Amino acid sequence: MKCTDPAGLVPDGGSPAEVPGTDPGSAAAEPLACGRDAALVWDHAEDGELDEHERTCPHCRSTVSDRESLGGLVGRMAQQRLRPPPNVLEQVMGAVVADLRPHDLLSLGDGAWLSRPAAAAALRHVVDSMGGLRARSCRIEQSSGPDAALPLRVAVTVTARFGVDLASVTARVRQMMISAGDRALGVPVARVDIHVEDVWDEREDA
């Protein structure tokens, strides 16, 4: 992910910062402020193999904390028992026959579907759980095709706290969203575009 405003500042009258998405496996993904790759730090934390830098660096420690927060979210979602209504079959068949608002559904494969607004709300929650960013909107696109579970493309607009390190925090948000797609939503996220459209001063919240 490339951030055009690494200092985290949007000058008065200037244009908002654009952070275009990249393929999750791309080596050009924006690193943390310390130079480490957020995805690799997550892998090391998953395997219990954090090195000395990753255990002491504030940027890496924040990334590990993000992973733990996402794990808690996934755990809470997994513990929620689904209780379909008695007429769920009739409702599903009626929706299929009537073809009601198919654009509001995301395919998870094997005939499973997810509400697009619910998925967007979950991804906005990921942004809001990060220090320094607030989500404003989240748009999710999924191409149609023979593949039953095509990856998602996510475009999110955010506001940033004045002075926040955009390069580091957007790299962490991108990693969180990719992992949330796989672990919480059940569908891969192939691309994340982040558009920083405004800043706020935390002193205004006091």
N, C-alpha and C positions, 0 to 999 in steps of 0.2 A: 504494500500500500504506500503510495507516495503522498506526502503531506506538503502542501505549498506554504504552510505557515508554521514552521517548526518551533517558533518561539511562543506560539499560542496566542498571538495578538492579532486582532483585526483592526487596522487603523481606521480612524474616523473617515467616512466617505469611501473607504476601500471596498473591494469586492470580497464576498465571503470566501472562505478557504474551501477548496475542493480536495477530497481525498478519494481518488478513483480506486475501485476494487481491482484485485488481481486474482489469478488462479491460486487456490490454497497451497499448491505445491510449488509455486513460483519462488525462485531464489531472490527475486526483486522485492519481496514483501518488506514493508517498512519495519525495521528493527525497533526494539525499545531504545530509550535514550542512552542506555549504557552500551548499546551495540549488540546485545543478545537477541536472538529470535524468540518471540513469545511462544511459538508452538514448541520449540525445543525445550524451553524452560518447563512448559506443561508436561512434556514427555518425561523429563528428568524427575519432576515432582511425582508423577504417576508411578515411576519405577523406584522412587526413593533414592535417587542418585544425584541429588543436587550437589554441585561442587562448592568450593569455598566462596567464590564470587556470588553465586546464586543464593547462597544462604545469608549473605550480608548486604548485598546490593538492594537499596530501597525499591528500585524499579522491578527487579526480579521477584522480590518478596511480595510486592503488590500483585504481580502476575500470578504467583502461587496462591495468594489470597483469593483472587478472582476464580481460580479453579476450584477452590474449596467452597466458595459461595455457590457456584454453579452446581457442584455436587449436592449441596443441600437442597437447591431448588429441584433437581431431578429426583432426589429421594422423597421430597414431599409430594411431588406429582405421582410418583410410583405408588405411594401409600394410599392415595385417594381411590376408593372403591367405586367402580362404575356400576350404576344401577339403572339400566335401561327401562323405560316404561313398558307395560305389558303389550302395548300396541306398536312397539318399535318396528316390527317387520312391516306392518301396514304403512307406517309413516315413511319408511325407507323406500318401499315399493312405489308409494304415491309420489315421492320426490323424484324417483328415477323416471317414472312414466310421464310426469308433468315437466321434467327437465327444469326444475326450479333453480334459477340463479346458479348455474354450474361454475361461473367465474368466481364464486365465493368459496370454492372448495379446492384443496390441494391434495394431490394423489400421494399416498404413502406406500402404494404397492399392494398386491394381493387383495384388491378390492376395498382397501381401507382408505378413508378420506379424513381430512382435517380442515376445520374452518379457517379460512384465510384471516378473518379478523382476530380470531383467537391466537393464531400463530404470530401475527403482527404485535398483539398485545404482549405476548411472552418475550419477543425480541426487544420491544421498547423497555420492558422491565429490566432486561440485561443492561441496557444503556443507563437507565436510571440508578442501577445499583453501583455504578462506577462513580468514583469521586471526580468531580470536575466537568461532567457532561450531563445534559438533560435531553431526553428524546422529545421531539415535536411530532414527527410523522414517521411512518414505516410502511414502505410499499414492497410487496412481495410478488415476484413474477415466476411462473413455472411454464416452460414450453410444453406443448402437447406433442405426443409421439408414441411409438410402440413401447418405449420403456415405461413401466408402470410407476416408477418412482424417480422421475427426473429431478436433478438438483435445482435448488432455488437460487434466484438472484434477488438480493435484498438492497434496497436503497433507503437510507435513513437520514433524516435531517435532524440536527442537534443544535443546542446552544452550549457554549463552553464558558467555564469560569475564567475571568480575566487573569492572564498570566499562566494558565495551565500549559503543560508541555504537550502540545497536540500530537507530535510524532509518537510519543510513548503511549498516551492514553488511547489514541485511535488504533494503534497496533493491538493493544489489549482488548479493546471493544471488538475488533474484527475477530480475534481468536475466540473470544467468548461467544460471539454469534455463530461461528462455524461449529464450535463444540455444542452449543445449545441446539442447533439443527439436528446433529447426530444423536445427542443424548436425551434431549427433552422433547423434540418434535418428531423424531424418527425419520427425518429426511435430510439428505446432505445439502449444505449451503455452498455453492460454487463461487459466488461473487458477493462482495459487500462494498457498496459505494456509500461513503459518508460525506455529507454536505454540512459544513459548519456555517450557519447563517446568522448567528448573533452571539454576543458575549454578555455576561452579567458579572457584576461586582458583588462578591460575597458580603461586602459591608452593607449592601442594600437589603439583605435578608435579616440583618440584625435588628 
